[in-house]
Amino acid sequence: MLSNDCKEKCRDIGMLVENIICMAECYDEPLEKFRKSMFYKPEFEDREKIILDMIETSNRVSEEIKLLSVEDLRKLQDEFGIELIGYTDMLATALRKEPYSNNDVKYKCDAIVSIVLDMVHRELRDDAVYQKLAEGVEHENVQV
């Protein structure tokens, strides 16, 4: 299947994407409720800064994917039809889209996290499943 080095890097990618999901949650949270939270930081009140931080983290995800071996990326694409770089491009596009759609960003992140988890646990599914996740299509057989 995929190399152990690939799995390690995928864990890092998953953590970065989880960070984007957390920032998206901060973006969505009503400020009054969020100010009482233990995760509150004054810089999170600036919604533009949150988006910029998510874009920066998305760029880091793209850089991490570039560190994966060509063989591992080719296996993903040839055996499962999964183009991991395409999903990060979709995430970057969703982050820069006007008007910003928090749900769209979360869907793209869910798809990337699902791919990464499935890679680590050797349970990769067909690309169509991840495409549905990225589009926000709910399906009874799709679990994140």
N, CA, C and O atoms as CSV, one atom per row, in Angstrom:
chain,resi,resn,atom,element,x,y,z
A,1,MET,N,N,0.851,-1.193,0.000
A,1,MET,CA,C,0.000,0.000,0.000
A,1,MET,C,C,0.891,1.249,0.000
A,1,MET,O,O,1.804,1.350,-0.819
A,2,LEU,N,N,0.641,2.185,0.892
A,2,LEU,CA,C,1.403,3.426,0.954
A,2,LEU,C,C,2.539,3.300,1.961
A,2,LEU,O,O,2.450,2.521,2.911
A,3,SER,N,N,3.608,4.069,1.750
A,3,SER,CA,C,4.771,3.985,2.627
A,3,SER,C,C,4.469,4.542,4.018
A,3,SER,O,O,3.539,5.327,4.201
A,4,ASN,N,N,5.273,4.120,4.987
A,4,ASN,CA,C,5.118,4.621,6.354
A,4,ASN,C,C,5.412,6.114,6.429
A,4,ASN,O,O,4.791,6.837,7.209
A,5,ASP,N,N,6.360,6.572,5.617
A,5,ASP,CA,C,6.679,8.003,5.570
A,5,ASP,C,C,5.462,8.804,5.105
A,5,ASP,O,O,5.182,9.887,5.619
A,6,CYS,N,N,4.756,8.259,4.136
A,6,CYS,CA,C,3.542,8.908,3.630
A,6,CYS,C,C,2.494,9.001,4.732
A,6,CYS,O,O,1.832,10.027,4.884
A,7,LYS,N,N,2.349,7.932,5.492
A,7,LYS,CA,C,1.362,7.932,6.573
A,7,LYS,C,C,1.700,8.973,7.636
A,7,LYS,O,O,0.812,9.646,8.158
A,8,GLU,N,N,2.991,9.102,7.954
A,8,GLU,CA,C,3.410,10.108,8.942
A,8,GLU,C,C,3.092,11.517,8.451
A,8,GLU,O,O,2.568,12.344,9.198
A,9,LYS,N,N,3.413,11.774,7.202
A,9,LYS,CA,C,3.138,13.103,6.647
A,9,LYS,C,C,1.634,13.354,6.561
A,9,LYS,O,O,1.178,14.485,6.730
A,10,CYS,N,N,0.875,12.307,6.301
A,10,CYS,CA,C,-0.583,12.450,6.238
A,10,CYS,C,C,-1.162,12.799,7.603
A,10,CYS,O,O,-2.145,13.535,7.690
A,11,ARG,N,N,-0.566,12.283,8.655
A,11,ARG,CA,C,-1.014,12.659,10.002
A,11,ARG,C,C,-0.822,14.161,10.212
A,11,ARG,O,O,-1.690,14.839,10.761
A,12,ASP,N,N,0.335,14.670,9.764
A,12,ASP,CA,C,0.595,16.113,9.881
A,12,ASP,C,C,-0.419,16.913,9.067
A,12,ASP,O,O,-0.926,17.937,9.523
A,13,ILE,N,N,-0.703,16.439,7.874
A,13,ILE,CA,C,-1.694,17.103,7.016
A,13,ILE,C,C,-3.054,17.104,7.706
A,13,ILE,O,O,-3.753,18.117,7.708
A,14,GLY,N,N,-3.422,15.978,8.284
A,14,GLY,CA,C,-4.693,15.881,8.993
A,14,GLY,C,C,-4.784,16.867,10.145
A,14,GLY,O,O,-5.834,17.475,10.359
A,15,MET,N,N,-3.701,17.032,10.888
A,15,MET,CA,C,-3.696,17.981,12.008
A,15,MET,C,C,-3.866,19.415,11.508
A,15,MET,O,O,-4.585,20.204,12.121
A,16,LEU,N,N,-3.218,19.751,10.413
A,16,LEU,CA,C,-3.359,21.098,9.852
A,16,LEU,C,C,-4.796,21.350,9.394
A,16,LEU,O,O,-5.345,22.429,9.619
A,17,VAL,N,N,-5.391,20.363,8.759
A,17,VAL,CA,C,-6.769,20.518,8.279
A,17,VAL,C,C,-7.733,20.604,9.462
A,17,VAL,O,O,-8.700,21.365,9.416
A,18,GLU,N,N,-7.482,19.835,10.514
A,18,GLU,CA,C,-8.304,19.941,11.730
A,18,GLU,C,C,-8.208,21.351,12.310
A,18,GLU,O,O,-9.187,21.884,12.832
A,19,ASN,N,N,-7.029,21.945,12.215
A,19,ASN,CA,C,-6.844,23.324,12.678
A,19,ASN,C,C,-7.722,24.279,11.873
A,19,ASN,O,O,-8.308,25.204,12.434
A,20,ILE,N,N,-7.815,24.062,10.574
A,20,ILE,CA,C,-8.685,24.893,9.732
A,20,ILE,C,C,-10.141,24.722,10.159
A,20,ILE,O,O,-10.889,25.698,10.222
A,21,ILE,N,N,-10.542,23.486,10.452
A,21,ILE,CA,C,-11.916,23.243,10.903
A,21,ILE,C,C,-12.188,23.998,12.199
A,21,ILE,O,O,-13.252,24.597,12.356
A,22,CYS,N,N,-11.235,23.974,13.126
A,22,CYS,CA,C,-11.405,24.704,14.396
A,22,CYS,C,C,-11.529,26.205,14.151
A,22,CYS,O,O,-12.347,26.873,14.784
A,23,MET,N,N,-10.723,26.734,13.238
A,23,MET,CA,C,-10.817,28.165,12.927
A,23,MET,C,C,-12.164,28.483,12.280
A,23,MET,O,O,-12.751,29.532,12.540
A,24,ALA,N,N,-12.646,27.576,11.439
A,24,ALA,CA,C,-13.959,27.788,10.817
A,24,ALA,C,C,-15.053,27.799,11.880
A,24,ALA,O,O,-16.014,28.562,11.780
A,25,GLU,N,N,-14.906,26.957,12.892
A,25,GLU,CA,C,-15.865,26.957,14.000
A,25,GLU,C,C,-15.828,28.296,14.736
A,25,GLU,O,O,-16.871,28.825,15.118
A,26,CYS,N,N,-14.630,28.841,14.933
A,26,CYS,CA,C,-14.494,30.153,15.584
A,26,CYS,C,C,-15.168,31.232,14.746
A,26,CYS,O,O,-15.777,32.157,15.284
A,27,TYR,N,N,-15.055,31.108,13.428
A,27,TYR,CA,C,-15.663,32.089,12.530
A,27,TYR,C,C,-17.176,32.063,12.680
A,27,TYR,O,O,-17.832,33.103,12.629
A,28,ASP,N,N,-17.719,30.882,12.863
A,28,ASP,CA,C,-19.165,30.672,12.940
A,28,ASP,C,C,-19.772,31.038,14.292
A,28,ASP,O,O,-20.947,31.393,14.381
A,29,GLU,N,N,-18.966,30.948,15.329
A,29,GLU,CA,C,-19.461,31.091,16.699
A,29,GLU,C,C,-19.926,32.521,16.985
A,29,GLU,O,O,-19.227,33.469,16.626
A,30,PRO,N,N,-21.086,32.700,17.620
A,30,PRO,CA,C,-21.492,34.048,18.035
A,30,PRO,C,C,-20.463,34.605,19.023
A,30,PRO,O,O,-20.044,33.906,19.945
A,31,LEU,N,N,-20.062,35.852,18.832
A,31,LEU,CA,C,-18.981,36.415,19.639
A,31,LEU,C,C,-19.284,36.407,21.132
A,31,LEU,O,O,-18.386,36.168,21.939
A,32,GLU,N,N,-20.528,36.663,21.512
A,32,GLU,CA,C,-20.861,36.710,22.936
A,32,GLU,C,C,-20.586,35.358,23.592
A,32,GLU,O,O,-20.033,35.287,24.689
A,33,LYS,N,N,-20.978,34.299,22.908
A,33,LYS,CA,C,-20.772,32.954,23.438
A,33,LYS,C,C,-19.287,32.599,23.412
A,33,LYS,O,O,-18.772,31.981,24.344
A,34,PHE,N,N,-18.614,32.990,22.348
A,34,PHE,CA,C,-17.210,32.639,22.176
A,34,PHE,C,C,-16.325,33.339,23.199
A,34,PHE,O,O,-15.331,32.765,23.645
A,35,ARG,N,N,-16.667,34.567,23.578
A,35,ARG,CA,C,-15.861,35.304,24.555
A,35,ARG,C,C,-15.792,34.575,25.898
A,35,ARG,O,O,-14.826,34.737,26.644
A,36,LYS,N,N,-16.795,33.787,26.202
A,36,LYS,CA,C,-16.827,33.042,27.465
A,36,LYS,C,C,-16.081,31.710,27.366
A,36,LYS,O,O,-15.860,31.042,28.377
A,37,SER,N,N,-15.703,31.336,26.176
A,37,SER,CA,C,-15.050,30.053,25.944
A,37,SER,C,C,-13.596,30.091,26.404
A,37,SER,O,O,-12.970,31.151,26.431
A,38,MET,N,N,-13.066,28.922,26.765
A,38,MET,CA,C,-11.659,28.845,27.159
A,38,MET,C,C,-10.727,29.003,25.956
A,38,MET,O,O,-9.527,29.214,26.135
A,39,PHE,N,N,-11.255,28.905,24.747
A,39,PHE,CA,C,-10.442,29.045,23.546
A,39,PHE,C,C,-10.395,30.483,23.035
A,39,PHE,O,O,-9.785,30.756,22.001
A,40,TYR,N,N,-11.030,31.388,23.747
A,40,TYR,CA,C,-11.141,32.766,23.282
A,40,TYR,C,C,-9.773,33.433,23.193
A,40,TYR,O,O,-8.955,33.345,24.108
A,41,LYS,N,N,-9.552,34.092,22.081
A,41,LYS,CA,C,-8.391,34.957,21.889
A,41,LYS,C,C,-8.911,36.206,21.195
A,41,LYS,O,O,-9.732,36.106,20.284
A,42,PRO,N,N,-8.446,37.382,21.611
A,42,PRO,CA,C,-8.960,38.624,21.010
A,42,PRO,C,C,-8.820,38.676,19.486
A,42,PRO,O,O,-9.661,39.262,18.805
A,43,GLU,N,N,-7.760,38.064,18.955
A,43,GLU,CA,C,-7.563,38.127,17.498
A,43,GLU,C,C,-8.637,37.363,16.734
A,43,GLU,O,O,-8.803,37.582,15.534
A,44,PHE,N,N,-9.373,36.469,17.403
A,44,PHE,CA,C,-10.432,35.732,16.734
A,44,PHE,C,C,-11.679,36.576,16.500
A,44,PHE,O,O,-12.608,36.131,15.827
A,45,GLU,N,N,-11.710,37.783,17.045
A,45,GLU,CA,C,-12.867,38.649,16.793
A,45,GLU,C,C,-12.798,39.265,15.401
A,45,GLU,O,O,-13.814,39.692,14.851
A,46,ASP,N,N,-11.608,39.309,14.842
A,46,ASP,CA,C,-11.428,39.845,13.498
A,46,ASP,C,C,-11.648,38.707,12.499
A,46,ASP,O,O,-10.764,37.877,12.282
A,47,ARG,N,N,-12.819,38.681,11.903
A,47,ARG,CA,C,-13.171,37.577,11.009
A,47,ARG,C,C,-12.274,37.524,9.764
A,47,ARG,O,O,-12.007,36.443,9.239
A,48,GLU,N,N,-11.820,38.664,9.304
A,48,GLU,CA,C,-10.904,38.669,8.155
A,48,GLU,C,C,-9.589,37.980,8.522
A,48,GLU,O,O,-9.009,37.262,7.707
A,49,LYS,N,N,-9.123,38.202,9.751
A,49,LYS,CA,C,-7.887,37.561,10.202
A,49,LYS,C,C,-8.064,36.048,10.277
A,49,LYS,O,O,-7.148,35.294,9.949
A,50,ILE,N,N,-9.235,35.609,10.705
A,50,ILE,CA,C,-9.491,34.163,10.760
A,50,ILE,C,C,-9.386,33.563,9.361
A,50,ILE,O,O,-8.775,32.510,9.175
A,51,ILE,N,N,-9.981,34.234,8.382
A,51,ILE,CA,C,-9.913,33.730,7.002
A,51,ILE,C,C,-8.467,33.717,6.512
A,51,ILE,O,O,-8.036,32.754,5.877
A,52,LEU,N,N,-7.720,34.778,6.803
A,52,LEU,CA,C,-6.311,34.823,6.391
A,52,LEU,C,C,-5.501,33.709,7.054
A,52,LEU,O,O,-4.637,33.107,6.418
A,53,ASP,N,N,-5.778,33.436,8.324
A,53,ASP,CA,C,-5.093,32.336,9.013
A,53,ASP,C,C,-5.452,30.990,8.393
A,53,ASP,O,O,-4.595,30.116,8.265
A,54,MET,N,N,-6.717,30.822,8.007
A,54,MET,CA,C,-7.120,29.571,7.356
A,54,MET,C,C,-6.425,29.429,6.002
A,54,MET,O,O,-6.003,28.332,5.635
A,55,ILE,N,N,-6.305,30.522,5.263
A,55,ILE,CA,C,-5.617,30.480,3.966
A,55,ILE,C,C,-4.152,30.112,4.166
A,55,ILE,O,O,-3.604,29.298,3.423
A,56,GLU,N,N,-3.521,30.713,5.169
A,56,GLU,CA,C,-2.117,30.408,5.458
A,56,GLU,C,C,-1.944,28.926,5.827
A,56,GLU,O,O,-1.000,28.277,5.375
A,57,THR,N,N,-2.843,28.407,6.635
A,57,THR,CA,C,-2.774,26.992,7.015
A,57,THR,C,C,-3.031,26.099,5.804
A,57,THR,O,O,-2.402,25.050,5.663
A,58,SER,N,N,-3.944,26.503,4.939
A,58,SER,CA,C,-4.205,25.757,3.709
A,58,SER,C,C,-2.955,25.712,2.827
A,58,SER,O,O,-2.664,24.689,2.208
A,59,ASN,N,N,-2.227,26.811,2.775
A,59,ASN,CA,C,-0.973,26.839,2.014
A,59,ASN,C,C,0.042,25.863,2.615
A,59,ASN,O,O,0.784,25.204,1.886
A,60,ARG,N,N,0.068,25.778,3.945
A,60,ARG,CA,C,0.964,24.822,4.604
A,60,ARG,C,C,0.567,23.388,4.270
A,60,ARG,O,O,1.431,22.529,4.095
A,61,VAL,N,N,-0.730,23.126,4.179
A,61,VAL,CA,C,-1.205,21.792,3.791
A,61,VAL,C,C,-0.694,21.459,2.387
A,61,VAL,O,O,-0.219,20.350,2.142
A,62,SER,N,N,-0.792,22.410,1.479
A,62,SER,CA,C,-0.310,22.188,0.105
A,62,SER,C,C,1.188,21.895,0.094
A,62,SER,O,O,1.655,21.034,-0.652
A,63,GLU,N,N,1.936,22.617,0.926
A,63,GLU,CA,C,3.381,22.387,1.007
A,63,GLU,C,C,3.685,20.990,1.556
A,63,GLU,O,O,4.602,20.321,1.081
A,64,GLU,N,N,2.921,20.555,2.549
A,64,GLU,CA,C,3.115,19.210,3.115
A,64,GLU,C,C,2.822,18.134,2.072
A,64,GLU,O,O,3.513,17.117,2.017
A,65,ILE,N,N,1.812,18.352,1.254
A,65,ILE,CA,C,1.475,17.365,0.220
A,65,ILE,C,C,2.599,17.266,-0.805
A,65,ILE,O,O,2.864,16.190,-1.340
A,66,LYS,N,N,3.252,18.382,-1.074
A,66,LYS,CA,C,4.372,18.360,-2.020
A,66,LYS,C,C,5.540,17.529,-1.496
A,66,LYS,O,O,6.397,17.105,-2.272
A,67,LEU,N,N,5.578,17.291,-0.174
A,67,LEU,CA,C,6.649,16.488,0.416
A,67,LEU,C,C,6.395,14.985,0.298
A,67,LEU,O,O,7.292,14.181,0.551
A,68,LEU,N,N,5.176,14.608,-0.085
A,68,LEU,CA,C,4.866,13.188,-0.267
A,68,LEU,C,C,5.596,12.661,-1.496
A,68,LEU,O,O,5.822,13.395,-2.458
A,69,SER,N,N,5.956,11.399,-1.455
A,69,SER,CA,C,6.692,10.830,-2.584
A,69,SER,C,C,5.788,10.717,-3.811
A,69,SER,O,O,4.570,10.574,-3.705
A,70,VAL,N,N,6.418,10.784,-4.953
A,70,VAL,CA,C,5.697,10.678,-6.219
A,70,VAL,C,C,5.038,9.306,-6.330
A,70,VAL,O,O,3.928,9.185,-6.849
A,71,GLU,N,N,5.731,8.263,-5.835
A,71,GLU,CA,C,5.170,6.910,-5.905
A,71,GLU,C,C,3.868,6.811,-5.118
A,71,GLU,O,O,2.892,6.221,-5.582
A,72,ASP,N,N,3.866,7.406,-3.902
A,72,ASP,CA,C,2.659,7.346,-3.077
A,72,ASP,C,C,1.509,8.117,-3.720
A,72,ASP,O,O,0.369,7.654,-3.722
A,73,LEU,N,N,1.812,9.285,-4.260
A,73,LEU,CA,C,0.765,10.073,-4.927
A,73,LEU,C,C,0.242,9.337,-6.159
A,73,LEU,O,O,-0.955,9.360,-6.447
A,74,ARG,N,N,1.148,8.688,-6.876
A,74,ARG,CA,C,0.745,7.933,-8.067
A,74,ARG,C,C,-0.128,6.738,-7.680
A,74,ARG,O,O,-1.108,6.441,-8.364
A,75,LYS,N,N,0.219,6.050,-6.588
A,75,LYS,CA,C,-0.610,4.930,-6.112
A,75,LYS,C,C,-2.015,5.410,-5.777
A,75,LYS,O,O,-3.007,4.773,-6.130
A,76,LEU,N,N,-2.080,6.540,-5.093
A,76,LEU,CA,C,-3.394,7.094,-4.742
A,76,LEU,C,C,-4.230,7.340,-5.984
A,76,LEU,O,O,-5.415,7.009,-6.034
A,77,GLN,N,N,-3.589,7.927,-6.988
A,77,GLN,CA,C,-4.329,8.281,-8.194
A,77,GLN,C,C,-4.646,7.052,-9.047
A,77,GLN,O,O,-5.762,6.919,-9.551
A,78,ASP,N,N,-3.688,6.170,-9.210
A,78,ASP,CA,C,-3.897,5.013,-10.084
A,78,ASP,C,C,-4.854,3.984,-9.487
A,78,ASP,O,O,-5.728,3.469,-10.184
A,79,GLU,N,N,-4.693,3.685,-8.201
A,79,GLU,CA,C,-5.495,2.630,-7.584
A,79,GLU,C,C,-6.878,3.096,-7.134
A,79,GLU,O,O,-7.840,2.329,-7.167
A,80,PHE,N,N,-6.970,4.362,-6.712
A,80,PHE,CA,C,-8.233,4.837,-6.147
A,80,PHE,C,C,-8.812,6.051,-6.867
A,80,PHE,O,O,-9.930,6.475,-6.571
A,81,GLY,N,N,-8.062,6.606,-7.803
A,81,GLY,CA,C,-8.537,7.783,-8.526
A,81,GLY,C,C,-8.535,9.042,-7.675
A,81,GLY,O,O,-9.205,10.018,-8.012
A,82,ILE,N,N,-7.784,9.031,-6.569
A,82,ILE,CA,C,-7.773,10.168,-5.644
A,82,ILE,C,C,-6.601,11.080,-5.964
A,82,ILE,O,O,-5.442,10.667,-5.924
A,83,GLU,N,N,-6.921,12.313,-6.278
A,83,GLU,CA,C,-5.893,13.319,-6.524
A,83,GLU,C,C,-5.905,14.280,-5.334
A,83,GLU,O,O,-6.668,15.247,-5.308
A,84,LEU,N,N,-5.049,13.999,-4.352
A,84,LEU,CA,C,-5.031,14.743,-3.094
A,84,LEU,C,C,-4.800,16.232,-3.309
A,84,LEU,O,O,-5.388,17.061,-2.615
A,85,ILE,N,N,-3.954,16.567,-4.256
A,85,ILE,CA,C,-3.672,17.975,-4.543
A,85,ILE,C,C,-4.936,18.684,-5.019
A,85,ILE,O,O,-5.132,19.863,-4.722
A,86,GLY,N,N,-5.782,17.989,-5.743
A,86,GLY,CA,C,-7.040,18.572,-6.209
A,86,GLY,C,C,-7.946,18.984,-5.056
A,86,GLY,O,O,-8.639,19.998,-5.134
A,87,TYR,N,N,-7.936,18.194,-3.990
A,87,TYR,CA,C,-8.764,18.527,-2.824
A,87,TYR,C,C,-8.233,19.761,-2.098
A,87,TYR,O,O,-9.012,20.584,-1.618
A,88,THR,N,N,-6.916,19.889,-2.019
A,88,THR,CA,C,-6.376,21.096,-1.378
A,88,THR,C,C,-6.625,22.320,-2.245
A,88,THR,O,O,-6.809,23.422,-1.729
A,89,ASP,N,N,-6.630,22.132,-3.558
A,89,ASP,CA,C,-6.971,23.250,-4.448
A,89,ASP,C,C,-8.427,23.671,-4.253
A,89,ASP,O,O,-8.740,24.861,-4.261
A,90,MET,N,N,-9.321,22.681,-4.078
A,90,MET,CA,C,-10.733,23.007,-3.818
A,90,MET,C,C,-10.874,23.771,-2.504
A,90,MET,O,O,-11.667,24.708,-2.408
A,91,LEU,N,N,-10.101,23.368,-1.489
A,91,LEU,CA,C,-10.140,24.054,-0.200
A,91,LEU,C,C,-9.644,25.488,-0.345
A,91,LEU,O,O,-10.257,26.417,0.180
A,92,ALA,N,N,-8.540,25.667,-1.054
A,92,ALA,CA,C,-7.998,27.014,-1.256
A,92,ALA,C,C,-8.996,27.897,-2.002
A,92,ALA,O,O,-9.151,29.073,-1.674
A,93,THR,N,N,-9.666,27.339,-2.992
A,93,THR,CA,C,-10.676,28.091,-3.740
A,93,THR,C,C,-11.847,28.470,-2.842
A,93,THR,O,O,-12.342,29.595,-2.908
A,94,ALA,N,N,-12.290,27.537,-2.002
A,94,ALA,CA,C,-13.410,27.817,-1.091
A,94,ALA,C,C,-13.049,28.912,-0.091
A,94,ALA,O,O,-13.895,29.730,0.270
A,95,LEU,N,N,-11.800,28.929,0.352
A,95,LEU,CA,C,-11.372,29.947,1.317
A,95,LEU,C,C,-11.323,31.341,0.699
A,95,LEU,O,O,-11.544,32.339,1.385
A,96,ARG,N,N,-11.032,31.404,-0.596
A,96,ARG,CA,C,-10.883,32.701,-1.254
A,96,ARG,C,C,-12.168,33.182,-1.926
A,96,ARG,O,O,-12.233,34.305,-2.426
A,97,LYS,N,N,-13.189,32.321,-1.933
A,97,LYS,CA,C,-14.430,32.643,-2.636
A,97,LYS,C,C,-15.178,33.779,-1.935
A,97,LYS,O,O,-15.235,33.839,-0.706
A,98,GLU,N,N,-15.737,34.657,-2.723
A,98,GLU,CA,C,-16.574,35.747,-2.209
A,98,GLU,C,C,-18.001,35.496,-2.630
A,98,GLU,O,O,-18.211,35.263,-3.821
A,99,PRO,N,N,-18.985,35.520,-1.789
A,99,PRO,CA,C,-18.856,35.659,-0.340
A,99,PRO,C,C,-18.365,34.349,0.271
A,99,PRO,O,O,-18.618,33.266,-0.258
A,100,TYR,N,N,-17.661,34.469,1.391
A,100,TYR,CA,C,-17.108,33.324,2.100
A,100,TYR,C,C,-18.228,32.406,2.584
A,100,TYR,O,O,-19.221,32.870,3.145
A,101,SER,N,N,-18.066,31.110,2.365
A,101,SER,CA,C,-19.050,30.119,2.818
A,101,SER,C,C,-18.372,29.153,3.785
A,101,SER,O,O,-17.563,28.316,3.386
A,102,ASN,N,N,-18.715,29.284,5.050
A,102,ASN,CA,C,-18.103,28.446,6.081
A,102,ASN,C,C,-18.406,26.970,5.857
A,102,ASN,O,O,-17.533,26.125,6.053
A,103,ASN,N,N,-19.624,26.652,5.451
A,103,ASN,CA,C,-19.980,25.250,5.208
A,103,ASN,C,C,-19.163,24.652,4.075
A,103,ASN,O,O,-18.734,23.501,4.154
A,104,ASP,N,N,-18.948,25.429,3.023
A,104,ASP,CA,C,-18.164,24.955,1.891
A,104,ASP,C,C,-16.746,24.592,2.345
A,104,ASP,O,O,-16.203,23.563,1.944
A,105,VAL,N,N,-16.160,25.440,3.177
A,105,VAL,CA,C,-14.812,25.183,3.694
A,105,VAL,C,C,-14.811,23.911,4.544
A,105,VAL,O,O,-13.918,23.074,4.415
A,106,LYS,N,N,-15.803,23.773,5.402
A,106,LYS,CA,C,-15.871,22.586,6.265
A,106,LYS,C,C,-16.033,21.306,5.445
A,106,LYS,O,O,-15.438,20.282,5.781
A,107,TYR,N,N,-16.825,21.350,4.377
A,107,TYR,CA,C,-16.999,20.170,3.527
A,107,TYR,C,C,-15.673,19.753,2.895
A,107,TYR,O,O,-15.337,18.569,2.873
A,108,LYS,N,N,-14.927,20.719,2.387
A,108,LYS,CA,C,-13.634,20.402,1.762
A,108,LYS,C,C,-12.677,19.818,2.798
A,108,LYS,O,O,-11.955,18.859,2.523
A,109,CYS,N,N,-12.681,20.408,3.990
A,109,CYS,CA,C,-11.826,19.897,5.068
A,109,CYS,C,C,-12.229,18.480,5.462
A,109,CYS,O,O,-11.368,17.628,5.681
A,110,ASP,N,N,-13.519,18.225,5.552
A,110,ASP,CA,C,-14.000,16.881,5.897
A,110,ASP,C,C,-13.510,15.845,4.891
A,110,ASP,O,O,-13.113,14.741,5.263
A,111,ALA,N,N,-13.543,16.210,3.623
A,111,ALA,CA,C,-13.086,15.276,2.587
A,111,ALA,C,C,-11.596,14.983,2.747
A,111,ALA,O,O,-11.179,13.829,2.651
A,112,ILE,N,N,-10.792,16.017,2.990
A,112,ILE,CA,C,-9.344,15.819,3.146
A,112,ILE,C,C,-9.051,14.982,4.384
A,112,ILE,O,O,-8.237,14.060,4.334
A,113,VAL,N,N,-9.710,15.300,5.493
A,113,VAL,CA,C,-9.493,14.531,6.725
A,113,VAL,C,C,-9.906,13.072,6.518
A,113,VAL,O,O,-9.224,12.168,7.001
A,114,SER,N,N,-10.997,12.833,5.817
A,114,SER,CA,C,-11.436,11.458,5.549
A,114,SER,C,C,-10.408,10.703,4.720
A,114,SER,O,O,-10.113,9.541,5.001
A,115,ILE,N,N,-9.865,11.353,3.708
A,115,ILE,CA,C,-8.834,10.716,2.880
A,115,ILE,C,C,-7.623,10.367,3.736
A,115,ILE,O,O,-7.106,9.252,3.673
A,116,VAL,N,N,-7.176,11.331,4.536
A,116,VAL,CA,C,-5.987,11.129,5.366
A,116,VAL,C,C,-6.211,9.988,6.367
A,116,VAL,O,O,-5.353,9.119,6.523
A,117,LEU,N,N,-7.357,9.994,7.037
A,117,LEU,CA,C,-7.641,8.923,7.999
A,117,LEU,C,C,-7.721,7.565,7.310
A,117,LEU,O,O,-7.212,6.570,7.826
A,118,ASP,N,N,-8.354,7.531,6.156
A,118,ASP,CA,C,-8.461,6.270,5.425
A,118,ASP,C,C,-7.096,5.791,4.933
A,118,ASP,O,O,-6.845,4.587,4.876
A,119,MET,N,N,-6.211,6.730,4.575
A,119,MET,CA,C,-4.860,6.354,4.164
A,119,MET,C,C,-4.110,5.732,5.335
A,119,MET,O,O,-3.458,4.698,5.185
A,120,VAL,N,N,-4.203,6.357,6.486
A,120,VAL,CA,C,-3.493,5.869,7.671
A,120,VAL,C,C,-4.013,4.498,8.090
A,120,VAL,O,O,-3.236,3.637,8.501
A,121,HIS,N,N,-5.322,4.294,7.988
A,121,HIS,CA,C,-5.926,3.034,8.416
A,121,HIS,C,C,-6.081,2.017,7.286
A,121,HIS,O,O,-6.683,0.959,7.471
A,122,ARG,N,N,-5.536,2.344,6.124
A,122,ARG,CA,C,-5.550,1.446,4.960
A,122,ARG,C,C,-6.951,1.033,4.540
A,122,ARG,O,O,-7.189,-0.122,4.187
A,123,GLU,N,N,-7.858,1.966,4.581
A,123,GLU,CA,C,-9.241,1.684,4.195
A,123,GLU,C,C,-9.735,2.693,3.161
A,123,GLU,O,O,-10.861,3.180,3.250
A,124,LEU,N,N,-8.900,2.998,2.196
A,124,LEU,CA,C,-9.281,3.983,1.188
A,124,LEU,C,C,-10.496,3.527,0.399
A,124,LEU,O,O,-10.644,2.352,0.063
A,125,ARG,N,N,-11.353,4.486,0.116
A,125,ARG,CA,C,-12.561,4.228,-0.661
A,125,ARG,C,C,-12.411,4.880,-2.028
A,125,ARG,O,O,-11.410,5.538,-2.310
A,126,ASP,N,N,-13.390,4.696,-2.846
A,126,ASP,CA,C,-13.392,5.280,-4.178
A,126,ASP,C,C,-13.454,6.807,-4.092
A,126,ASP,O,O,-14.033,7.358,-3.156
A,127,ASP,N,N,-12.863,7.478,-5.060
A,127,ASP,CA,C,-12.827,8.941,-5.074
A,127,ASP,C,C,-14.216,9.566,-5.052
A,127,ASP,O,O,-14.385,10.666,-4.526
A,128,ALA,N,N,-15.207,8.893,-5.610
A,128,ALA,CA,C,-16.574,9.446,-5.650
A,128,ALA,C,C,-17.112,9.702,-4.245
A,128,ALA,O,O,-17.874,10.647,-4.038
A,129,VAL,N,N,-16.725,8.873,-3.281
A,129,VAL,CA,C,-17.163,9.062,-1.895
A,129,VAL,C,C,-16.613,10.376,-1.352
A,129,VAL,O,O,-17.332,11.144,-0.713
A,130,TYR,N,N,-15.335,10.627,-1.611
A,130,TYR,CA,C,-14.704,11.853,-1.114
A,130,TYR,C,C,-15.226,13.083,-1.855
A,130,TYR,O,O,-15.334,14.164,-1.277
A,131,GLN,N,N,-15.548,12.911,-3.138
A,131,GLN,CA,C,-16.134,14.018,-3.897
A,131,GLN,C,C,-17.467,14.435,-3.289
A,131,GLN,O,O,-17.764,15.624,-3.176
A,132,LYS,N,N,-18.265,13.445,-2.898
A,132,LYS,CA,C,-19.559,13.757,-2.277
A,132,LYS,C,C,-19.361,14.497,-0.965
A,132,LYS,O,O,-20.096,15.436,-0.658
A,133,LEU,N,N,-18.371,14.076,-0.193
A,133,LEU,CA,C,-18.077,14.783,1.058
A,133,LEU,C,C,-17.675,16.225,0.780
A,133,LEU,O,O,-18.130,17.144,1.460
A,134,ALA,N,N,-16.827,16.419,-0.215
A,134,ALA,CA,C,-16.345,17.763,-0.545
A,134,ALA,C,C,-17.473,18.667,-1.024
A,134,ALA,O,O,-17.427,19.883,-0.838
A,135,GLU,N,N,-18.485,18.066,-1.642
A,135,GLU,CA,C,-19.627,18.847,-2.132
A,135,GLU,C,C,-20.686,19.047,-1.061
A,135,GLU,O,O,-21.607,19.845,-1.230
A,136,GLY,N,N,-20.551,18.316,0.050
A,136,GLY,CA,C,-21.528,18.447,1.123
A,136,GLY,C,C,-22.746,17.581,0.933
A,136,GLY,O,O,-23.775,17.804,1.571
A,137,VAL,N,N,-22.644,16.581,0.052
A,137,VAL,CA,C,-23.760,15.671,-0.181
A,137,VAL,C,C,-23.765,14.644,0.940
A,137,VAL,O,O,-22.765,13.966,1.179
A,138,GLU,N,N,-24.895,14.534,1.623
A,138,GLU,CA,C,-24.992,13.553,2.696
A,138,GLU,C,C,-25.468,12.230,2.124
A,138,GLU,O,O,-26.366,12.181,1.283
A,139,HIS,N,N,-24.859,11.182,2.589
A,139,HIS,CA,C,-25.175,9.850,2.098
A,139,HIS,C,C,-25.076,8.892,3.275
A,139,HIS,O,O,-24.172,9.017,4.100
A,140,GLU,N,N,-25.976,7.957,3.360
A,140,GLU,CA,C,-26.003,7.081,4.535
A,140,GLU,C,C,-24.775,6.190,4.655
A,140,GLU,O,O,-24.473,5.716,5.751
A,141,ASN,N,N,-24.055,5.946,3.558
A,141,ASN,CA,C,-22.872,5.088,3.619
A,141,ASN,C,C,-21.580,5.871,3.785
A,141,ASN,O,O,-20.505,5.273,3.825
A,142,VAL,N,N,-21.655,7.167,3.882
A,142,VAL,CA,C,-20.462,7.993,4.012
A,142,VAL,C,C,-20.333,8.419,5.462
A,142,VAL,O,O,-21.207,9.090,6.011
A,143,GLN,N,N,-19.232,8.019,6.066
A,143,GLN,CA,C,-18.979,8.407,7.452
A,143,GLN,C,C,-17.685,9.180,7.519
A,143,GLN,O,O,-16.672,8.771,6.952
A,144,VAL,N,N,-17.723,10.294,8.211
A,144,VAL,CA,C,-16.519,11.114,8.373
A,144,VAL,C,C,-15.865,10.737,9.674
A,144,VAL,O,O,-14.828,11.297,10.029
